[in-house]
């Protein structure tokens, strides 16, 4: 289990790994009930600044532990699931450590490559059994990633992806007119009118950081959705440890409504951890720079309050989207077609959406003709219509 003590000075990685650990633990156990082979692919594995020799504070270390635990659990139930991992790192110094990993996880089939991941995407895909379920982690150190080069990977059936969109760097690059920078961004976000949206906003008095974030992250999400044919793409913003500003965004891509449901549960737990972690880091930073301590303790209480306000605003946005997506009587939408769309667009859980729909029905804003007696929340097969 990841420990904050291993992440001094890189707390943003701790938040990312809390999310990754929580989601992969649930994903691998669930997927192993249906698939005989599961593969994890890390295209930019490192390791970087690992605090322990078992690499437990690295993305691939977290993933390998999840694979190992799921394999052991299912083996107790007389089911032998083959777990494999493909770890790629082009930096030779980092790779010298990565090459030691297979010997530490003998119950998982691990193959390492000292290569540029973009150059060996076809090789990696060829090494994975066609029938396997695959989780791809694309977490580059920089942002110059030609998205179309990854198209065969993104479009692979029976797979999910988490892509680290380096927003802070990309946002600055979007204001630079040097030909190499412009070409690099066009390769990263090849489709859409995001440049025109940025330009129009600047002509009309300028854009706030939140508005620029919305334009760039939405554009990149749309590109992932289009290239990979994903039904759902969800964002988790990871903030700078001591500043209320996004450092990067983790984009989760899936074709499964169950996937988006589980991801949102794990995301909100990770946001809660981020809130507490950032509050503690701010206190430490303030004490170091000012030499005072007690007056900064209130910062620790501010973080969770900010998160609660944010989550409340997301539930309010989800309510508006529910009313927008549900057609007016006599047309209907089935509930299992509605709730995954809401989860994809709002940071809410399915439990949240259940409660919102039940409340709107009680307030006579929605009609649900299939509602059964003694039911407290809507069921997937229910038809919904707006009054």
SULLINHU-V561630 format. One record per run of one state. SS is the DSSP state (a for helix, b for strand, c for the rest). FROM is the first residue (numbers start at 1). LEN is the number of residues. Records with the same first field share a line. If there is no record, write none. Layout:
SS=FROM-LEN / FROM-LEN
This chain:
c=1-3 / 8-3 / 32-5 / 43-16 / 77-5 / 89-3 / 99-2 / 105-4 / 114-3 / 120-1 / 128-5 / 139-8 / 155-4 / 166-1 / 174-5 / 189-5 / 204-5 / 229-3 / 240-6 / 255-2 / 291-3 / 297-2 / 326-2 / 329-4 / 346-4 / 363-3 / 368-15 / 387-1
a=4-4 / 11-21 / 59-18 / 92-7 / 101-4 / 117-3 / 121-7 / 147-8 / 167-7 / 179-10 / 194-10 / 209-20 / 257-34 / 294-3 / 299-27 / 335-11 / 350-13
b=37-6 / 82-7 / 109-5 / 133-6 / 159-7 / 232-8 / 246-9 / 328-1 / 333-2 / 366-2 / 383-4
